[in-house]
């Protein structure tokens, strides 16, 4: 509050998406993820993928695209969905210039509180077990990152990994 006026917004409908996605992209451009190559804009097709996913999820009532603003400036986002009575945080980021204020963590606390007010059973922060995630969580669940290609399109080490490691894990 000392840094300025804090507001949050959660987008759930397709009609709200264009303006929200524009603000998400602005945050991503100013995040540490942009420099490391993991922001929406750094890899071909990722922005389009998340835009289509957001619209699809909005149509099904799953979308929870949350934004945090500081004095009207987009400061952090959490691209999440509600599915199977759980909130899944698919992609999060914050403006690195505001890192000392922890806008991403502040937003995740708001998102988590809302999820439990809505009666959801869990909030899954997904991704790698970063320090902030382990500090917020009371347990960890295993996840598998999976890329799906038509058979024969990709012949590489990833296919061998899928056959040798992922399929046995999923069967287990």
FIVOGU-21640 format. One record per residue (C-alpha): residue in one letter; x, y, z. Coordinates in steps of 0.001 Angstrom, whole numbers. Layout:
% FIVOGU-21640
> A, X, Y, Z
...
//
This chain:
% FIVOGU-21640
> X, 0, 0, 0
> X, 2924, 2366, 652
> X, 4109, 1849, -2940
> X, 770, 2851, -4435
> X, -2806, 1799, -5133
> X, -3082, -1973, -5607
> X, -5923, -3519, -7599
> X, -6620, -6979, -8935
> X, -8776, -8173, -11803
> X, -9764, -11687, -12812
> X, -10856, -12332, -16387
> X, -13136, -15287, -17028
> X, -14906, -14496, -20305
> X, -13859, -14351, -23954
> X, -15091, -10730, -24233
> X, -12573, -9553, -21624
> X, -9642, -11447, -23169
> X, -8231, -8997, -25753
> X, -7463, -6236, -23241
> X, -6285, -8694, -20577
> X, -3968, -10541, -22967
> X, -2489, -7218, -24088
> X, -1633, -6478, -20439
> X, -248, -9996, -19930
> X, 2072, -9466, -22904
> X, 3171, -6131, -21459
> X, 4061, -7837, -18173
> X, 5864, -10646, -19994
> X, 7947, -8106, -21967
> X, 9085, -6522, -18705
> X, 9717, -9781, -16870
> X, 12906, -11717, -16272
> X, 11337, -14434, -18437
> X, 11710, -12258, -21531
> X, 15493, -12119, -21082
> X, 15765, -15887, -20492
> X, 13575, -16756, -23486
> X, 10545, -18180, -21670
> X, 8102, -15292, -22106
> X, 5137, -15574, -24458
> X, 6835, -13537, -27193
> X, 10254, -15195, -27245
> X, 9310, -18500, -28844
> X, 7354, -18751, -32087
> X, 3768, -19848, -31619
> X, 3629, -19613, -27807
> X, 1626, -16372, -27722
> X, -858, -17804, -30228
> X, -1091, -21062, -28250
> X, -1914, -19301, -24972
> X, -4380, -16945, -26686
> X, -6257, -19911, -28173
> X, -6062, -21804, -24876
> X, -7468, -18801, -22998
> X, -10409, -18510, -25397
> X, -11101, -22248, -25202
> X, -10983, -22211, -21398
> X, -13194, -19105, -21249
> X, -15805, -20862, -23398
> X, -15810, -23789, -20963
> X, -15928, -21621, -17824
> X, -12439, -22667, -16707
> X, -10435, -19477, -17308
> X, -9071, -17483, -14371
> X, -6664, -14922, -15841
> X, -5696, -12740, -12897
> X, -3846, -9445, -13046
> X, -2398, -7211, -10344
> X, -1984, -3481, -10943
> X, 66, -894, -9102
> X, -1304, 2620, -9664
> X, -3032, 1326, -12808
> X, 157, -234, -14208
> X, 48, -3996, -14947
> X, 2495, -5510, -12438
> X, 1836, -9278, -12370
> X, -317, -11949, -13974
> X, -1403, -15490, -13292
> X, -2825, -17426, -16244
> X, -4857, -20067, -14466
> X, -7688, -22465, -15042
> X, -10149, -24188, -12768
> X, -10587, -27837, -13593
> X, -11537, -30863, -11532
> X, -12206, -28726, -8425
> X, -8630, -27370, -8516
> X, -6985, -24119, -9548
> X, -4043, -24736, -11898
> X, -1547, -21884, -12347
> X, -350, -22472, -15909
> X, 1821, -19383, -16389
> X, 2788, -16561, -14037
> X, 5036, -13554, -14295
> X, 5697, -10075, -12957
> X, 7360, -6824, -14001
> X, 11011, -7170, -12925
> X, 11222, -3425, -12139
> X, 8781, -4079, -9291
> X, 10533, -7214, -7990
> X, 11328, -5660, -4595
> X, 7563, -5378, -3993
> X, 6914, -9073, -4854
> X, 3873, -8391, -7049
> X, 3793, -11979, -8318
> X, 3683, -13392, -4807
> X, 1059, -10842, -3753
> X, -1106, -11857, -6704
> X, -682, -15588, -5979
> X, -1845, -15010, -2410
> X, -4958, -13225, -3722
> X, -5568, -15969, -6295
> X, -5159, -18688, -3655
> X, -7510, -16968, -1219
> X, -10138, -16637, -3958
> X, -9753, -20283, -4963
> X, -10450, -21450, -1426
> X, -13344, -18961, -1018
> X, -14766, -20568, -4177
> X, -14576, -23957, -2457
> X, -11806, -25413, -4591
> X, -9888, -28328, -3085
> X, -6374, -27316, -4187
> X, -4184, -24704, -5809
> X, -1488, -26263, -7984
> X, 1380, -23891, -8787
> X, 2714, -26265, -11466
> X, 6159, -26010, -13029
> X, 9525, -26439, -11385
> X, 9683, -26296, -7566
> X, 10919, -22712, -7139
> X, 11608, -21347, -3652
> X, 8454, -19207, -3572
> X, 6331, -22221, -4501
> X, 7767, -24457, -1794
> X, 7268, -21657, 745
> X, 3581, -21359, -194
> X, 2850, -25068, -579
> X, 2132, -27719, 1986
> X, 3040, -30583, -367
> X, 4459, -31322, -3808
> X, 2930, -33493, -6511
> X, 4837, -35014, -9411
> X, 4130, -33598, -12859
> X, 5169, -34620, -16324
> X, 5825, -32138, -19122
> X, 4575, -33701, -22318
> X, 4872, -32633, -25947
> X, 2582, -34450, -28347
> X, 3396, -34854, -32047
> X, 1846, -36947, -34794
> X, 3628, -40311, -34960
> X, 6556, -40183, -37326
> X, 6824, -36390, -37344
> X, 9551, -36236, -34735
> X, 12171, -38943, -34323
> X, 14535, -37861, -31608
> X, 15751, -38390, -28069
> X, 12479, -36929, -26770
> X, 10577, -39844, -28333
> X, 12906, -42329, -26660
> X, 12427, -40498, -23377
> X, 8645, -40645, -23762
> X, 8702, -44348, -24570
> X, 11255, -45304, -21931
> X, 10402, -42989, -19032
> X, 7069, -41221, -19387
> X, 4877, -44136, -20462
> X, 6128, -46335, -17582
> X, 5586, -43433, -15161
> X, 2028, -42919, -16397
> X, 1286, -46630, -16164
> X, 2577, -46631, -12598
//
